[in-house]
Structures are given as C-alpha cells and as structure tokens.
Amino acid sequence: MCGIVGYVGNKSAVDILLEGLTSLEYRGYDSSGVAVNVNGKVELYKAAGKLQNLKHIVEKNYAEISKSTIGIGHIRWATHGAPTVENAHPHSCNCGKVAVVHNGIIENFKELKEKLEKNGCTFRSQTDTETIAHLVATKFGEVHNLTEAVRLATKEIEGAYAICVIHQDLPNTIVATRRNAPLVVGLGEGENFVASDVPALIQYTKKAMYLEDNQIVTLTPDSIKLIDIDNNPLAQHIEMLPWEPVALSKMGYKHFMLKEIHEQPDVVRNVLSGKLRAVDENVSLKEVTLDKEKLRELSRIQIVACGTSLHAAMVGKYLIEEFCEIPVDVEPSSEYIYRKTITDKNTLVIGVSQSGETADTITAVRQAKSKGSHILIITNRPDSTMAREADSLIPVNAGIEVSVAATKSYIAQLISFYLLAIYMAEVKGACDLGDLKHELIILPQKIEKVLAHKEDIQKFARKFANSKDFIFIARGINFPTALEGALKLKEISYINATGYTAGELKHGPIAMLDESMPVLSILMKGKVYDKILSNSEEAKARNARMIALTDSEDEKLNELFECIIRIPEISEILSPALTVVPLQLLAYYIAEFLGKDVDQPRNLAKSVTVE
C-alpha cells in the first residue's frame, strides 16, 4: 500500500515530506510526488522512478517550494495505470484546488468515475485515486467544508484506503482518514504530521495517535480534531512512541499477526521489486547463479524446509515441475538429515527458512553441500547462517515478522518460488509465462480486496470458534494451502485441525465426519474444481458443516455450503498466493474470539535453533 506523508506547521513542508518519503522508500515504489500550497495555490511536483528523481525536480524549484508550510507526499507502486508521471500521486480535481494522496484500492472507482464524468469531471490518469480528488471537490462545492466533504466522499467509497487531502483555500489544513490501511498522526509544537508508518515521523515527534477505521482527522498547526464517519466527535488516544524498533512496528493493530497479515500486499511488492519489472522482460534474480548449462546438467531438485516454509516448498515443487520439467522432491529437514540422502553435483538443493537459522535445515544444506550440490537459499535474513552457506540466494524482503505464526514471510516465500520457477523456465527457454507475470504484478491489489472484506471472515470465525476439530481439503496446487490453513489454526487457537487432499477424504478421514465437524473446501476454478466439488458433496452427505473458499459464482454452492468465503478471480496456478490470506484471517479471528495469545502461542518459538 504505498507510502504517505503529510505536514502542516511552521517549517518548510517539502523538506519534511522528502525526508519522510525517504524513510519509507524501502518499500521500493516506482513513482513519487508532493503537493504544497505555494502563495495561495496548490502546486504538484511528481516524478516516475526512484524518489531521487522527485528530489531533483524539487531542487530546481526549491526557492519557491520551500516557502510552503503545508503539504502532502506519496510514493507509489503502480496498480491502476502504469508508473508514469500522470499516474503518480498526488492527484487533483479539474480546478486544481484539491490535492489527494491515497494508499489502498477503491473497488467502485469505475462506477464513481462514470458518475463524475457525467457531472463534467475530466480524468487525466488511469488511477482509481483520481476519483477521490474529483469526488471531494464535488462535495466541497456543496458544503464548503473540507472535513465534511471528505466525510461525505468516504460514504460513497468502497474498498481499502488511507487518504490525505489539502485544499487551496485552506492553507493551514490537512484532512485524513483510513479504512483497512494504516495511518498515524504525529503531534508536535506548532506543527502536526500524518504518515502511513512511524519511520516518517520518529525524527520529529514521539507523540502519536493511530487512526482507526472510518475515523477522520483534521490537522492544523495548532489543533487536531477527530470524528467518526457519522460526524460524532471522538476522544484522542495519544501514545508515546517507544525507541524499540519492534514495538514501533505494531501500528495500532491489536496483534502483530493482524498487522503482518495486512502488510502482505506490500510484501509481495517488495519481493517483486527489481526482479519482475514488466511482462515482456525476463525475471532478474541477481544472486541466483544458475545458468543454462547448470540447469541442463541438473537431474533433480531437492527442497528442504520446516513448518510453514515446508508448505511454501510444496507449492514450489508444483511450479518447478510444471514450468521446467525437472523432478523435485520436498522433504522436512528433520527427516532429510537422518536418512541416507541421494544427492550430488547434478542436484540443486533449495533450503527455505524465514530466519535462516533453522537448525535442521542448516544441517541438511551442509550435508548436501558436502556432496557437491548447488545450494540455493530462500530466507528473510540475508545475513543469516543459511545465507552464508548459499551458492545462490533469494532474500524474500518480508521485513521483521514479530508474530510467531508466520504469515507475511510465507507469502514472501511463495512469491520467491514463483519468481524462481519463472526464472528457471526463461533460462531454459521452456515456455512463455507472460500471463502469469501480469497476474503477479496485480496480485497485491487482489490481496487488498480480500483484506477489505475481512468482516465476512470475522463473522464466520465467530460461528466456528467453538469447534473442537477442523478439516481443510483441497487438490493439486492448493493442497499445501490446506495444510497451511490447518497449521495456522492449530498454532494459535489450539483447535485440532488437519489438511487432506480431498480425494483421500473417503479413504479413512470421512469416518470422523458428523454434524459437529467443519470441513473447509478450497474450491478454485480450474482443472480440479469439479472433483473437489464432488468430494465436498460426499462430506455434506455425512452431515459435516461445509465452508467454501472460492472464486466461483456457481449458484450450486449456495445449497451445498453453510458459509462461502469468496475471493477475487485468479488463475489456478497463482491461487495459493491468494487463498492463504482468508485462511490466515480465519485462524486469527477464531484465536482472538477464544482469547488466545495470538502473537506468542504456547510451546512455540519464532526461530527453531535446535534439531
């Protein structure tokens, strides 16, 4: 979800905006911009590419820009529209008086755009964000109050967003609001700040207020006013920002796990950044040294991992065999190291670990390395022990993951396997994967759509929170997703949950089914859809309580399933990167309803450093 910074006070706004954007540039976005009020007029300065390009533009106009004491800034990852200057934020209305920056996704922007165009608005970009600027300007023309205009506009907006708005006629006012996207206010003396993350604020203030969903804040140099979407005044909960970096990262969420689930769109963007630039360009993995000759010599691939990383590896096996036609074995590291393993110089061994310090996996890759195998490591810690053992490395760039139950590191590992499989296929010249690359690029906004509708999952979680057992079923590439969904539920709620291939249900596990047993079917459109639908009907015939996770609109599902979790349509091959998100949320909300310690479940640790 991009990065936002806003400032109103008594200093040069553009200096603070650029410093704030610099602190958020680790997200790796592809355009940036600022809007400042200079001599009573809102001026936009935008650039495609790295933030440095914007800084060069500002430097050329600094004498005038530096006079402004109010402004908003943004760094962007392109979703709606290419990464061009025209599509970069901030966006403005036709008259240029309103400027808006936005993180998230406006689901109904097409409907809003058609309505606004009929009313005379002219659009200059391909973004969903520009609809906000026109909508706020329209409302302002009716009510002549910026806070009220933003409040009325958000009542018409559907989706996930963090929004900051300024108006030319109000040179000392910023209005900001959020829904399913982080936004924090920093409080100063004669100045106030707003940003999408704490690093943009910490050098200026330690007093902060985290906005909650549908809250609207109005900032001036000397005041902060907070209301809800129904215009009711709200009390302000001011917090002191601690120095400890891990504590800083919670961003007002109740648990780190929930915050880290919501970070996943940005995690995908981070993993793709610099590696997948465009559909018509080859994937670039600079630290992977497998060339065509080495790939031609490979007779097999072995992947070793533990826990959640093992499930990512199982998806990786499916992808590599599908795209590259090289046989792949996946095995828990804890088993691999205690048997006679057959590996040699013609074997690629891939070790997967969030921390890079998993003892079993370290031992496994060292055993394989001693036999001459090429070692490729996928890890969140490029400075780890496993990374130092690597011949090739894919750092997953998920950032610090505090919650013991892995979420964002899992999706980062998945995306890394997609990139690796595509890279290997392209090196071999095996197949054209342009469609998949396109889908990877737009995957973050599909995840944001799932997160924007998490209330439905929360409702289903409450319904099943008292279950003693839980079964997840799937086929093909989503079987690992069933295992991961079951693992998440076990880890944090302590409910006995099990994942099965759907075809195996009738070979024993079906004996457990009765009216007390929930069965969740991962039912994505594709070559196994009809088969798993049939398996679901078998479970329903044994009175199981049926839940569907699907991208299908098939009306037959309404009769078969008690609850249906619908997600955006996606190709079957990429679906594991989307289906896992609602399962993470389901596990989280069930554990929360049960009063469990979500971030630190009993008997577990984040990094398992013993065999």
C-alpha positions as CSV (number, residue, x, y, z in Angstrom):
1,M,0.0,0.0,0.0
2,C,2.5,2.7,-1.0
3,G,3.6,5.5,1.4
4,I,2.0,8.7,2.6
5,V,3.5,11.7,4.5
6,G,1.7,15.0,5.4
7,Y,2.9,18.1,7.3
8,V,1.3,21.3,8.5
9,G,3.2,23.7,10.7
10,N,5.9,26.4,10.7
11,K,8.7,24.8,8.8
12,S,9.4,24.1,5.1
13,A,6.9,21.4,4.3
14,V,8.8,20.0,1.3
15,D,11.9,19.2,3.4
16,I,9.9,17.2,5.9
17,L,7.9,15.5,3.1
18,L,11.0,14.4,1.3
19,E,12.7,13.1,4.5
20,G,9.5,11.2,5.3
21,L,9.3,9.7,1.9
22,T,13.0,8.7,2.1
23,S,12.3,6.8,5.3
24,L,9.5,4.9,3.5
25,E,11.4,4.2,0.3
26,Y,12.4,0.8,1.4
27,R,9.0,-0.3,0.1
28,G,10.5,0.1,-3.4
29,Y,7.9,2.1,-5.3
30,D,8.1,3.3,-8.8
31,S,6.9,7.0,-8.6
32,S,6.6,9.8,-6.1
33,G,5.2,13.3,-5.7
34,V,4.3,16.1,-3.4
35,A,1.6,18.8,-3.3
36,V,2.3,22.0,-1.5
37,N,0.4,25.3,-1.1
38,V,2.7,28.0,-2.6
39,N,1.4,31.6,-2.5
40,G,-2.2,30.5,-2.2
41,K,-2.1,27.9,-4.9
42,V,-1.7,24.1,-4.7
43,E,1.3,23.0,-6.8
44,L,2.0,19.4,-7.7
45,Y,5.5,18.1,-8.3
46,K,5.8,14.5,-9.5
47,A,8.3,12.1,-11.0
48,A,8.4,8.5,-12.3
49,G,11.1,6.2,-11.0
50,K,13.1,6.5,-7.8
51,L,12.5,9.2,-5.2
52,Q,15.7,10.8,-6.2
53,N,14.0,11.9,-9.5
54,L,11.5,13.9,-7.5
55,K,14.2,15.4,-5.3
56,H,16.0,16.7,-8.5
57,I,12.7,18.4,-9.6
58,V,12.2,19.9,-6.2
59,E,15.8,21.2,-6.1
60,K,15.2,23.1,-9.4
61,N,12.2,24.9,-7.9
62,Y,13.3,24.9,-4.2
63,A,13.3,28.7,-3.7
64,E,9.6,28.9,-4.3
65,I,8.6,25.5,-2.9
66,S,10.4,25.9,0.3
67,K,8.2,28.8,1.3
68,S,5.2,26.5,1.8
69,T,4.4,25.2,5.4
70,I,1.8,22.6,4.3
71,G,2.0,19.7,2.0
72,I,1.3,16.0,1.3
73,G,3.6,13.5,-0.3
74,H,3.4,10.0,-1.7
75,I,5.4,7.1,-3.1
76,R,3.6,4.6,-5.3
77,W,3.6,1.1,-6.6
78,A,1.6,1.1,-9.8
79,T,-1.7,-0.9,-9.8
80,H,-4.3,1.2,-11.7
81,G,-2.3,2.6,-14.5
82,A,1.3,2.4,-15.5
83,P,4.1,4.0,-13.4
84,T,4.1,7.3,-15.2
85,V,4.1,11.0,-14.1
86,E,0.4,11.3,-15.0
87,N,-0.5,8.4,-12.7
88,A,1.8,9.4,-9.9
89,H,0.2,10.9,-6.7
90,P,-0.9,13.4,-5.6
91,H,-3.9,13.8,-7.8
92,S,-6.1,16.9,-8.2
93,C,-9.5,17.9,-9.3
94,N,-10.2,19.8,-12.6
95,C,-9.8,23.2,-11.0
96,G,-6.6,22.1,-9.2
97,K,-7.7,23.3,-5.8
98,V,-8.0,19.8,-4.2
99,A,-5.0,17.5,-3.9
100,V,-5.2,13.9,-2.7
101,V,-2.7,11.1,-1.8
102,H,-4.1,7.6,-1.3
103,N,-2.9,4.1,-0.3
104,G,-5.1,1.1,-1.0
105,I,-7.7,0.4,-3.6
106,I,-11.1,1.9,-4.5
107,E,-13.2,-1.0,-5.6
108,N,-16.1,1.0,-7.0
109,F,-13.9,3.6,-8.8
110,K,-15.4,2.7,-12.2
111,E,-18.9,3.5,-11.1
112,L,-17.8,6.6,-9.3
113,K,-15.8,7.7,-12.4
114,E,-18.8,7.3,-14.7
115,K,-20.9,9.3,-12.3
116,L,-18.3,12.1,-12.0
117,E,-17.7,12.2,-15.8
118,K,-21.4,12.7,-16.3
119,N,-21.2,15.7,-13.9
120,G,-18.4,17.2,-16.0
121,C,-15.2,15.9,-14.4
122,T,-12.3,15.2,-16.8
123,F,-9.9,12.5,-15.8
124,R,-6.2,12.8,-16.6
125,S,-4.9,9.5,-15.2
126,Q,-5.7,5.8,-15.2
127,T,-5.7,5.6,-11.4
128,D,-8.6,4.8,-9.0
129,T,-7.2,7.6,-6.8
130,E,-8.2,10.5,-9.1
131,T,-11.9,9.7,-8.4
132,I,-11.3,10.7,-4.8
133,A,-10.0,14.1,-5.8
134,H,-13.0,14.8,-8.1
135,L,-15.4,13.4,-5.5
136,V,-14.0,15.5,-2.6
137,A,-14.0,18.6,-4.8
138,T,-17.7,18.0,-5.8
139,K,-18.7,17.6,-2.2
140,F,-16.7,20.7,-1.2
141,G,-18.6,22.7,-3.7
142,E,-21.8,21.7,-2.0
143,V,-20.8,22.0,1.7
144,H,-17.8,24.4,1.7
145,N,-16.1,22.5,4.4
146,L,-13.2,20.2,3.7
147,T,-13.7,17.8,6.6
148,E,-17.4,17.4,5.7
149,A,-16.5,17.0,2.1
150,V,-14.1,14.1,2.9
151,R,-16.7,12.6,5.3
152,L,-19.4,12.6,2.6
153,A,-17.0,11.3,0.0
154,T,-15.9,8.3,2.1
155,K,-19.5,7.3,2.5
156,E,-19.6,6.6,-1.2
157,I,-16.2,4.9,-1.5
158,E,-15.9,1.2,-1.3
159,G,-12.6,-0.6,-0.6
160,A,-9.4,-0.1,1.4
161,Y,-7.8,3.3,1.7
162,A,-5.7,5.8,3.6
163,I,-6.3,9.3,2.3
164,C,-4.8,12.7,2.9
165,V,-6.4,15.8,1.4
166,I,-5.5,19.5,1.1
167,H,-7.4,22.4,-0.4
168,Q,-6.1,25.6,-1.9
169,D,-8.5,27.8,0.0
170,L,-7.4,26.3,3.4
171,P,-3.6,26.9,3.5
172,N,-3.3,25.5,7.1
173,T,-5.5,22.4,7.0
174,I,-5.0,18.7,6.2
175,V,-7.8,16.2,6.4
176,A,-7.0,12.5,6.6
177,T,-9.0,9.2,7.0
178,R,-8.5,5.5,6.7
179,R,-10.2,2.2,6.2
180,N,-8.2,-1.1,6.2
181,A,-5.0,0.8,5.6
182,P,-2.6,2.2,8.3
183,L,-2.4,5.9,9.1
184,V,-0.7,7.5,12.1
185,V,-0.8,11.2,13.3
186,G,2.3,12.8,14.8
187,L,1.8,15.6,17.3
188,G,4.3,18.5,17.6
189,E,4.6,22.0,18.9
190,G,3.0,24.4,16.4
191,E,3.1,21.6,13.8
192,N,1.5,18.2,13.1
193,F,2.2,15.3,10.9
194,V,0.5,12.3,9.3
195,A,2.0,9.3,7.7
196,S,1.4,5.7,6.8
197,D,4.2,4.4,9.0
198,V,6.1,5.6,12.1
199,P,9.6,5.9,10.5
200,A,8.4,9.0,8.6
201,L,7.6,10.7,11.9
202,I,10.0,9.5,14.6
203,Q,12.7,12.1,14.0
204,Y,10.2,14.9,14.6
205,T,8.0,13.7,17.4
206,K,7.4,10.9,19.9
207,K,3.7,11.7,20.4
208,A,1.4,9.8,18.1
209,M,-2.2,8.9,17.5
210,Y,-3.1,5.8,15.5
211,L,-6.3,6.3,13.4
212,E,-8.8,3.5,13.4
213,D,-11.1,2.5,10.6
214,N,-13.5,5.3,9.4
215,Q,-12.0,7.9,11.7
216,I,-11.4,11.3,10.1
217,V,-8.8,13.7,11.5
218,T,-8.4,17.4,10.7
219,L,-4.9,18.8,11.3
220,T,-3.8,22.5,11.6
221,P,-0.5,23.7,13.1
222,D,-2.2,24.1,16.5
223,S,-5.0,21.6,16.6
224,I,-6.2,18.1,15.9
225,K,-9.9,17.3,15.7
226,L,-11.1,13.7,15.4
227,I,-14.6,12.5,14.3
228,D,-16.1,9.3,13.0
229,I,-17.8,8.8,9.7
230,D,-21.2,9.8,11.2
231,N,-19.7,13.1,12.4
232,N,-19.5,12.2,16.1
233,P,-16.6,13.8,17.9
234,L,-14.1,11.2,19.3
235,A,-11.6,11.3,22.1
236,Q,-8.0,11.3,21.2
237,H,-5.7,8.5,22.4
238,I,-2.2,9.9,22.3
239,E,0.7,7.4,22.7
240,M,4.4,7.9,23.2
241,L,6.4,6.2,20.5
242,P,8.9,3.9,22.1
243,W,12.5,3.7,20.9
244,E,12.5,-0.1,20.4
245,P,12.0,-0.8,16.7
246,V,10.0,-4.0,17.1
247,A,7.5,-2.2,19.3
248,L,7.2,0.6,16.8
249,S,6.0,-1.7,14.1
250,K,2.6,-2.6,15.6
251,M,1.0,0.4,14.0
252,G,-2.1,0.3,16.3
253,Y,-3.3,-3.2,15.4
254,K,-4.4,-5.3,18.3
255,H,-1.8,-8.0,17.4
256,F,1.3,-8.2,15.4
257,M,-0.2,-11.1,13.4
258,L,-3.1,-9.0,12.2
259,K,-0.7,-6.2,11.3
260,E,1.6,-8.6,9.4
261,I,-1.4,-10.1,7.5
262,H,-2.3,-6.6,6.4
263,E,1.3,-6.0,5.3
264,Q,1.2,-8.8,2.7
265,P,0.3,-6.6,-0.3
266,D,3.4,-4.6,0.3
267,V,5.4,-7.7,1.0
268,V,4.5,-9.0,-2.5
269,R,5.5,-5.7,-4.0
270,N,8.8,-5.8,-2.1
271,V,9.6,-9.3,-3.4
272,L,8.8,-8.4,-7.0
273,S,10.6,-5.1,-6.9
274,G,13.7,-5.1,-9.1
275,K,13.0,-8.8,-10.0
276,L,9.9,-8.6,-12.1
277,R,9.8,-5.2,-13.9
278,A,7.5,-5.9,-16.8
279,V,5.6,-8.7,-18.5
280,D,7.9,-8.5,-21.6
281,E,11.1,-8.6,-19.5
282,N,12.8,-11.7,-18.1
283,V,12.8,-12.2,-14.3
284,S,16.0,-10.9,-12.8
285,L,17.5,-12.8,-9.8
286,K,20.9,-11.3,-9.4
287,E,22.0,-13.6,-6.6
288,V,21.0,-16.8,-8.4
289,T,23.9,-18.1,-10.4
290,L,22.1,-21.0,-12.2
291,D,22.9,-20.5,-15.9
292,K,21.6,-22.6,-18.9
293,E,24.5,-25.0,-18.7
294,K,24.0,-25.7,-15.0
295,L,20.2,-26.1,-15.4
296,R,20.8,-28.6,-18.3
297,E,23.0,-30.7,-16.1
298,L,20.5,-30.9,-13.2
299,S,19.0,-34.3,-12.8
300,R,16.8,-33.4,-9.8
301,I,16.0,-30.8,-7.3
302,Q,15.5,-31.3,-3.5
303,I,13.8,-28.8,-1.3
304,V,14.3,-28.9,2.5
305,A,12.3,-26.9,5.0
306,C,10.3,-27.0,8.2
307,G,6.8,-25.9,9.2
308,T,5.2,-23.1,7.2
309,S,8.3,-23.0,4.9
310,L,7.7,-26.6,4.0
311,H,4.2,-25.7,2.7
312,A,5.8,-23.0,0.5
313,A,8.3,-25.6,-0.7
314,M,5.4,-27.9,-1.7
315,V,4.0,-25.2,-3.9
316,G,7.5,-24.6,-5.3
317,K,7.7,-28.3,-6.3
318,Y,4.5,-27.9,-8.3
319,L,5.7,-24.8,-10.1
320,I,9.1,-26.0,-11.0
321,E,7.9,-29.3,-12.3
322,E,5.1,-27.6,-14.2
323,F,7.3,-25.0,-15.9
324,C,10.7,-26.7,-16.0
325,E,10.0,-30.4,-16.2
326,I,12.7,-31.2,-13.6
327,P,11.8,-33.7,-10.9
328,V,11.5,-32.1,-7.5
329,D,11.5,-33.8,-4.0
330,V,10.2,-31.9,-1.0
331,E,11.1,-33.2,2.5
332,P,11.1,-31.9,6.1
333,S,14.6,-31.0,7.0
334,S,14.2,-33.0,10.2
335,E,13.7,-36.2,8.2
336,Y,16.2,-35.4,5.4
337,I,19.2,-35.3,7.8
338,Y,18.5,-38.7,9.5
339,R,18.4,-40.9,6.4
340,K,20.7,-41.7,3.5
341,T,20.1,-39.0,1.0
342,I,21.0,-39.3,-2.6
343,T,22.4,-36.0,-3.8
344,D,25.4,-35.0,-5.9
345,K,26.8,-32.2,-8.1
346,N,23.9,-32.6,-10.5
347,T,21.3,-31.9,-7.8
348,L,20.1,-28.4,-6.8
349,V,19.2,-28.3,-3.1
350,I,17.0,-25.5,-2.0
351,G,16.8,-24.6,1.7
352,V,13.9,-22.5,2.9
353,S,13.7,-20.7,6.2
354,Q,12.2,-17.4,7.5
355,S,15.0,-16.8,9.9
356,G,17.8,-18.6,8.1
357,E,18.8,-20.1,11.4
358,T,16.6,-23.2,11.4
359,A,18.9,-25.9,12.8
360,D,17.5,-28.9,10.9
361,T,17.7,-27.0,7.6
362,I,21.2,-25.7,8.2
363,T,22.3,-29.3,8.8
364,A,20.5,-30.5,5.7
365,V,22.1,-27.9,3.3
366,R,25.5,-28.6,4.8
367,Q,25.1,-32.3,4.2
368,A,24.1,-31.6,0.6
369,K,26.9,-29.1,0.1
370,S,29.5,-31.7,1.2
371,K,28.4,-33.9,-1.7
372,G,28.9,-31.2,-4.2
373,S,25.3,-30.0,-4.7
374,H,24.5,-26.4,-5.7
375,I,22.8,-24.7,-2.6
376,L,20.1,-22.1,-3.1
377,I,18.7,-20.5,0.0
378,I,15.3,-18.7,0.3
379,T,15.3,-16.6,3.5
380,N,14.1,-13.5,5.1
381,R,17.6,-12.9,6.6
382,P,20.3,-12.4,4.0
383,D,22.8,-12.1,6.9
384,S,21.9,-15.5,8.4
385,T,23.8,-18.7,8.7
386,M,22.0,-20.4,5.9
387,A,22.6,-17.4,3.6
388,R,26.3,-17.8,4.2
389,E,26.1,-21.4,3.1
390,A,24.5,-20.4,-0.2
391,D,25.8,-20.7,-3.7
392,S,22.7,-18.8,-4.8
393,L,20.4,-16.6,-2.7
394,I,16.8,-15.2,-2.8
395,P,16.2,-12.8,0.0
396,V,12.4,-12.6,0.5
397,N,12.3,-9.0,1.8
398,A,9.3,-9.5,4.2
399,G,10.7,-7.3,6.9
400,I,10.6,-8.0,10.6
401,E,7.9,-10.6,11.5
402,V,7.1,-10.4,15.2
403,S,4.2,-12.9,15.5
404,V,5.4,-16.5,15.9
405,A,2.8,-17.7,13.4
406,A,4.3,-17.0,10.0
407,T,2.1,-15.0,7.6
408,K,3.9,-12.4,5.6
409,S,7.1,-14.5,5.4
410,Y,5.1,-17.4,4.0
411,I,3.6,-15.3,1.1
412,A,7.1,-13.9,0.5
413,Q,8.5,-17.4,0.2
414,L,5.6,-18.3,-2.2
415,I,6.3,-15.3,-4.5
416,S,10.0,-16.2,-4.4
417,F,9.2,-19.7,-5.7
418,Y,7.1,-18.2,-8.5
419,L,10.0,-16.0,-9.5
420,L,12.5,-18.8,-9.2
421,A,10.3,-21.1,-11.3
422,I,9.8,-18.5,-14.0
423,Y,13.5,-17.6,-14.0
424,M,14.5,-21.2,-14.5
425,A,11.9,-21.6,-17.2
426,E,13.1,-18.5,-19.0
427,V,16.8,-19.5,-18.7
428,K,15.9,-22.9,-20.2
429,G,13.6,-21.2,-22.8
430,A,10.9,-23.7,-21.8
431,C,7.7,-21.7,-22.0
432,D,6.1,-18.2,-22.2
433,L,4.8,-17.2,-18.8
434,G,3.7,-13.6,-19.6
435,D,0.2,-14.1,-18.4
436,L,1.4,-15.3,-15.0
437,K,3.8,-12.4,-14.7
438,H,1.0,-10.0,-15.4
439,E,-1.1,-11.7,-12.7
440,L,1.8,-11.5,-10.2
441,I,2.1,-7.7,-10.8
442,I,-1.6,-7.1,-9.9
443,L,-1.7,-9.7,-7.1
444,P,-1.2,-7.1,-4.3
445,Q,-4.5,-5.3,-5.2
446,K,-6.4,-8.7,-5.1
447,I,-5.0,-9.3,-1.6
448,E,-6.1,-5.8,-0.7
449,K,-9.6,-6.7,-1.8
450,V,-9.6,-9.8,0.4
451,L,-8.4,-7.6,3.4
452,A,-11.1,-5.0,2.6
453,H,-13.8,-7.6,3.3
454,K,-12.3,-9.2,6.3
455,E,-15.6,-8.6,8.3
456,D,-17.2,-11.5,6.5
457,I,-14.4,-13.8,7.6
458,Q,-14.7,-12.4,11.1
459,K,-18.4,-13.4,11.2
460,F,-17.7,-16.9,10.0
461,A,-14.8,-17.2,12.5
462,R,-17.2,-16.4,15.4
463,K,-19.6,-19.1,14.1
464,F,-17.0,-21.8,14.2
465,A,-14.8,-20.7,17.1
466,N,-16.1,-23.4,19.5
467,S,-15.3,-26.2,17.2
468,K,-13.1,-29.0,18.7
469,D,-11.8,-30.2,15.3
470,F,-11.4,-28.8,11.8
471,I,-10.7,-30.3,8.4
472,F,-9.3,-28.5,5.4
473,I,-9.4,-30.1,1.9
474,A,-8.0,-29.2,-1.5
475,R,-6.5,-30.8,-4.5
476,G,-3.5,-30.0,-6.7
477,I,-1.5,-26.8,-6.1
478,N,-3.8,-25.8,-3.2
479,F,-3.2,-28.9,-1.1
480,P,-0.3,-27.1,0.6
481,T,-2.7,-24.2,1.3
482,A,-5.0,-26.7,3.1
483,L,-2.0,-27.8,5.2
484,E,-1.0,-24.2,5.9
485,G,-4.6,-23.2,6.8
486,A,-4.8,-26.1,9.2
487,L,-1.4,-25.3,10.7
488,K,-2.3,-21.6,11.3
489,L,-5.4,-22.7,13.1
490,K,-3.6,-25.2,15.2
491,E,-0.8,-22.9,16.1
492,I,-2.8,-20.0,17.5
493,S,-6.2,-21.4,18.5
494,Y,-5.1,-24.9,19.6
495,I,-8.0,-26.5,17.7
496,N,-7.1,-29.9,16.2
497,A,-7.0,-29.0,12.5
498,T,-5.9,-31.3,9.7
499,G,-5.4,-30.8,6.0
500,Y,-6.1,-33.5,3.4
501,T,-6.0,-34.0,-0.3
502,A,-9.8,-34.1,-1.0
503,G,-9.6,-37.4,-2.8
504,E,-8.2,-39.1,0.3
505,L,-11.1,-38.0,2.5
506,K,-13.1,-41.2,1.7
507,H,-10.0,-43.4,2.4
508,G,-10.4,-43.1,6.1
509,P,-10.9,-39.5,7.4
510,I,-14.5,-39.5,6.3
511,A,-15.2,-41.6,9.3
512,M,-14.7,-38.5,11.5
513,L,-17.4,-36.5,9.8
514,D,-20.7,-35.6,11.6
515,E,-22.7,-32.5,12.3
516,S,-20.0,-31.2,14.6
517,M,-17.2,-31.3,12.1
518,P,-16.4,-28.2,10.0
519,V,-14.9,-29.0,6.6
520,L,-13.4,-26.2,4.6
521,S,-13.0,-26.8,0.8
522,I,-10.6,-24.7,-1.2
523,L,-12.6,-24.7,-4.4
524,M,-10.9,-22.6,-7.0
525,K,-11.9,-22.6,-10.7
526,G,-9.6,-24.9,-12.7
527,K,-9.0,-28.5,-13.7
528,V,-9.8,-29.9,-10.2
529,Y,-12.9,-27.8,-9.5
530,D,-15.4,-30.5,-10.4
531,K,-13.5,-33.2,-8.5
532,I,-13.3,-31.2,-5.2
533,L,-16.9,-30.2,-5.6
534,S,-17.8,-33.9,-5.7
535,N,-15.6,-34.5,-2.6
536,S,-17.4,-31.7,-0.8
537,E,-20.8,-33.3,-1.6
538,E,-19.5,-36.5,-0.1
539,A,-18.7,-34.7,3.1
540,K,-22.0,-32.9,3.1
541,A,-23.8,-36.3,2.8
542,R,-22.2,-37.2,6.2
543,N,-23.7,-34.0,7.8
544,A,-20.4,-32.1,8.0
545,R,-20.6,-28.3,8.3
546,M,-19.4,-27.1,5.0
547,I,-17.4,-24.0,4.3
548,A,-16.2,-23.0,0.8
549,L,-13.2,-20.8,-0.1
550,T,-13.8,-20.0,-3.8
551,D,-13.6,-17.6,-6.7
552,S,-16.6,-19.2,-8.3
553,E,-20.1,-17.6,-8.5
554,D,-21.7,-21.1,-9.1
555,E,-25.2,-20.9,-7.6
556,K,-24.9,-24.6,-6.7
557,L,-22.5,-23.7,-4.0
558,N,-25.3,-21.9,-2.0
559,E,-27.1,-25.1,-1.4
560,L,-24.0,-27.2,-0.5
561,F,-22.2,-24.8,1.8
562,E,-23.2,-23.3,5.1
563,C,-20.7,-20.5,4.6
564,I,-18.9,-19.2,1.4
565,I,-15.8,-17.1,1.5
566,R,-15.5,-15.5,-1.9
567,I,-12.2,-14.0,-3.2
568,P,-11.3,-12.3,-6.5
569,E,-11.0,-14.5,-9.6
570,I,-7.4,-15.7,-10.1
571,S,-5.7,-18.3,-12.2
572,E,-5.4,-21.7,-10.6
573,I,-1.6,-21.7,-10.8
574,L,-1.3,-18.4,-8.8
575,S,-4.2,-19.1,-6.5
576,P,-2.2,-20.3,-3.5
577,A,-0.8,-16.8,-3.1
578,L,-4.4,-15.5,-2.6
579,T,-6.3,-18.4,-0.9
580,V,-3.9,-18.4,2.1
581,V,-4.9,-14.9,3.1
582,P,-8.5,-15.6,4.2
583,L,-7.3,-18.8,6.0
584,Q,-4.8,-16.6,8.0
585,L,-7.6,-14.3,8.9
586,L,-9.9,-17.1,9.8
587,A,-7.3,-18.6,12.2
588,Y,-6.6,-15.2,13.6
589,Y,-10.2,-14.3,14.4
590,I,-11.0,-17.7,15.8
591,A,-8.0,-17.4,18.2
592,E,-9.0,-13.9,19.1
593,F,-12.5,-14.9,20.0
594,L,-11.1,-17.7,22.1
595,G,-8.9,-15.3,24.0
596,K,-5.7,-16.9,23.0
597,D,-2.2,-15.3,23.0
598,V,-2.2,-14.8,19.2
599,D,1.3,-13.5,18.8
600,Q,3.0,-15.9,21.3
601,P,1.2,-19.2,21.2
602,R,2.2,-21.7,23.8
603,N,5.2,-24.1,23.2
604,L,6.3,-22.3,20.1
605,A,9.3,-20.0,19.2
606,K,9.9,-17.9,16.1
607,S,13.2,-19.4,15.2
608,V,13.8,-23.1,15.9
609,T,17.6,-23.3,16.5
610,V,17.7,-26.9,17.9
611,E,17.2,-30.1,15.9
